[in-house]
Amino acid sequence: MRRGILVSLGLALGLAAALAPGRLKAADGVAGLSYAGYIGAARVLEFHLHLDFDPARGGRYRVSIEAATLGTLAKLLPLQLSADADGRTTSSGVTPVRYHSLASLLQRRQVVTIAYSPNGRVTVRSDPPSAESEQAAKSRLGDKTLDPVSALLALIVGSDDGCGGAVPVFDGFRRYDLRLLAAGEDVLERSQDTAFEGMAEACLIEVDLGQDAAASASPVAKLVPTTGRVWFAPVLAGFPAVPVRLTGDSGLGPLRLDLVAVEPAGAPAP
């Protein structure tokens, strides 16, 4: 169960007020993005992403996320997740230094910390300890991978070069691959309280879980599509394009994650 929580929500990362027409300006590479997740017309998920990223500061980054279920789904599946990652971006890609996550589901809590050495080897700590994370550490599953939060940043940083390629991800329990394939451009229209409308680059997204039956059978996995489509668009001056919409078929029905608010630096979180 605990492994399923972290695997499934790691996928949601990598896979959530109105934004005036035109782009906001991100001061010093800091911005906050808020997403709302819908199954049909029901709002079931909130997702907040905070980016502190500026190539002018040596490529250092700090990215954090918070996610929680809402409404009736929260009564059935009371889920909360927070995670953050630090590292550097270079011309060769994203290099994490540290990752920390806290997930809670049905009064169960799981903390995971991953430390990265310069040669790409990782050290994993899990609280409470788990056989899965210990086996993953012994098997070196996390070596030369990205944590789920850094993987999300890698998608954003790489969005200017278009979709394509794969990102190896490790969440402290298992490794999986996040693949993107270019799917042209679409004009997105506002729906409900979305914050973006206009031209966006579409990418097909696929999450390869391998043979992990425990992850795919977990309750959280019902929320997370393993295939879908994500759209990127520039909404912040001086920033790469960011995800503005994600769609896919979940075990509970069609899922849509929309950008609903953008906060420039210094603004309070929604």
N, C-alpha and C positions, 0 to 999 in steps of 0.2 A: 504493500500500500504506500509506504513512504517513498519508495523509489518511483512509483507511478506519479505521485504528486510532483516531484521535481522534474521528471522527464516530460510530463505533459505540459507543465507550465513553462519549461524551457522552450518547448516548441512554440507556445503562444508568443514568446519573445521573438522568437525569431521570425515567427509569423507576424492601445487597445493598443459655451459662449460663441459667438460667431466671429469669424475672421473677416475683416474688411477686405474688399477687393485690392489686389496688389500684394506686395510682400511686406511683412514686418521686418524690422532690422534687429538682428541678434547682437547684443552688445557683448564684446569680448568672448564670442563663441559660446554663450550660455543661453539656453532656451528650455522651455517646458512645453510638452505636447500631451494633450489629454485625448483619450479615445473612449468610445462607448461601443459595447458589444451587444448585438441583437440576434435573437433567434426568432425569425418571423418579425412581428412588430413589437415583441417584448424586449425591453432593455434588461439584459441579464448580467452584464459585466462592465466594470470600469477599469481603465488601464491608464496609468500616468507614466510618462517618460521624461526624465530630466537629463539634458545633455550639457556637459561642460567640455567643450572640444574646440581647440584653436591651434592650427598648424604653426602659427607664429610663436607659440610658447613651447617650441620643441616637440610638438606633436602629442603632448600629454593630454590624456582624457580621463574624465570621471563620468560615468553614466549610471543612472539609477532608475529603477522601475518600482511601481507599486500596482498591484492588481487585486481585485476582489469581486466575488459574485454579488448580485443584487436581487432584490425582490423575492419572488416565490422560489427562484432557484437557490438563493442564499439560505432559505429555510431548509431546503433539501440537501444542499451541498455548500455548507458554510466554509468558504475557501478564501484565504488571504495569502498574498505573497509579496515579499519585498526582496529586492536584490540590487547589488551595486558592483561595479567593476572599475578598476583603475588600470592604466597602461599607456602605451604610446602608439601613435600612428606614424608610419614611414611610407616611403615610396613603394615598399614591398608589401605593405598591408598593415593589419592591426596586430599588435603584440601585447597581450594582457600581462599584468603583474600580479593582480590579486582579484579574487571574486568572493563574494559573501552573499548568502541567501538565507531567508527565513520563510518557511512555508508552514501554514497551519490548516488543518482540515479535520472537522469533527473532534476538536479539542486535542488533536495530535499535532505536535510541533516538530519540525526538523530543521536543523541548522547545518549548512554546508559551507566550508571555506576551502578555497583552492588557491595555492600559491604557485607561481610560475618562475622557474629559473631561466637565466638567459639562453640556455641551450634547448629550451622547450619542454623540459621535464617538469612534472607537476607533483605537488604534495597535497593530499586530500585529507580533510578532517570532517567528520560527521558527528553531530550531537543530537540525539543519542547515537552511539556507534551502530553501524549496520554491517551485516555480512556482505551486502552488495557493494558498498563503498570500499570496504577492505579488500574484496576480491578485485575490484576495478583498479585499486592502487597497486596490488601485487602484479596485475597483468599489464600495468602501464597503459591503460586505455586512454588516459588523458594526455599523453605526450603528443606535442605538436598539434594541439587542437585549440579552439577558442571556447571560452565559457559562453552561456546563452546570451548574456548582455553584450559582451564584446562582439559576438556574432551579429547581433542586431546592428551595432555600430558599423561593422564591416559591410553590411548590406547598404547602409546609408552612405558611407564614404565611397563605396564602389558604384553607387547609383549613377554618378555622372558618366561612367564608362559604359552604361547600359547593363542589361541583365545577362547573366551567363555564368557558368562555372558552379562549383560546389564549395561549401564551407563545412569543415569538420568541427563538430560541437561535442563538448563533454560537460555534463552537469554535476559531476561528482559520483554518479552511479553508472552511467553508460555513455557510450559514444554513438552519435548518429550523424548523418549527413544532411545538410540543407542545400537543396539544388534549386537554381533559378534558370529560367529559359525565357528569352525575349518573346513578347506576344503583341508587339505593336503599340499604338497609342489610342487612347479613348478620351472622349469628352465626358467628364463626370458631372452629373447634375446634383444639386442639393437634394437631400432626403432627410426628413425629420430635422434634427438640429445639427447637421453636418457643418463643418467649418470651411470646406473647400468645394469649389466648383471650377471647372475648366479642363484644359488638356493635361493628361497625365500619362506617364509611361507604364504600360502593363507588363507584368512578368508572371509566368506560371511558376508556382512554387511547389516543391515536393520535399517531404521529410521522410527519409529512409530510416525506419526504426530497426531494421534488421529482423532478427527472430525473437525480439523481446516480447513475449506473450504477456508478461506481468505488466509492462507499461501499457500495452494496447488494451488490456482488460480493466485497467483502473477506472474508477468513477470519473476522475478528472479528464481522462482521455476522451470521454464522450463529448467534451466541449471543444476539443482541439482537432481541426481537420489535418490530415496528413498530406492532402493535396489541395490546391486552391489557386487563387490569383491575387496578386498584390499590385497596387498602383503607387508610383512614386511621382512627386511633384515638388518643385521649389516653392516654399511658402515663407522662407526667411532669407533676407538679403545677406549674402556672404556665407550661407550655409549650403551644403549639398541638398539635393532633393530628399525628402523624407516620405515614409509611407503615409498615404492619405486614406487608403481604404484596403481592406483585405476581405475576401469572401472564400467560402468553402463549405462543404457538407460535413457537419458534425453528426455524432450519434444521436443528438437531440433535434436535428433538423438543420436547415440552411443557416449558417452563421455569417454575420457581417460585422466587421470592426471598422468604425468610421472615426476619422479625426474630427473632434468636436470643439477643440479650443487650442489656441496657441498663446503662450505667455512669453514676452521678451524678458531679458535678464532683469532681475530685481522684482518682478511681479510675484505676488503670492500664488501659491498653488491653488487650483480650483477645488 
